[in-house]
Amino acid sequence: MSKETQVAHIIYLRSGPTILSKVRYSNWHDIQDDYEDYMTSLGPWDVVGILSYFEEEFKEESSWLFSREQIRNFMSSGEHLLTEDNLNLEDLQGKSATTIQFNEYINSLDIEGLTSLMTDDHTFIDSENDVHEGKEMMSEGWRTFFESYPDYRNIFKRVEMKDGVVVMVGHSICSIEPLLDGPALWSAKIRDGLVAEWRVYRDTDENRADLGI
């Protein structure tokens, strides 16, 4: 496993659940070969063992795209984060990371952070298909939303790339408004490292079909 091949985040698949580790590779076959080698020579591992190994092996040389808690959630959920069919390593490193960071700003009620990741013509489309346009409008919109629903959080169980669009499956948490608490789908369109469109969907078979998941 040479540093020369470490050019994109690795995907680790283990009995269904998916882990995004700190290792970087250039193509799926290298990833799969090393995965098989690890599982036969050093495994089987649980999530704690995998986290401990890569933290010790790579330290500050690269960084986690997901937090430990998110990785544990992926392990326990049985959901696939990405599969070989939709794996695009450049998009994974860029668009998915931007999307997840944007959501982290939502979960931490960080208006400044959210605004920093919006394009000037940023668009938000809610689950009722209402369209809200403009960075300034949505900065104020999120501010008002956070004041009304301070415990609102989005939890992603699955993240995929579909035709250049980041698609997320998961659920929202909100103790104040039942309509904001439960399963949900999201999509994000990323342009030049910024979020051009953030969209929320109800988790229905029709919406899943439209999103290709």
Secondary structure, DSSP 8 states (H G I E B T S, - for coil): --GGG--SEEEEESSS-EEEEEEE-SSHHHHHHHHHHHHHHT----HHHHHHHHHHHHGGGS--SS-HHHHHHHHHH---S--GGG--HHHIIIIIHHHHHHHHHHHTT-HHHHHHTEEEEEEEE-TT--EEE-HHHHHHHHHHHHHH-TT-EEEEEEEEEETTEEEEEEEEE-SS-GGGSEEEEEEEEEETTEEEEEEEEE--HHHHHHHT-
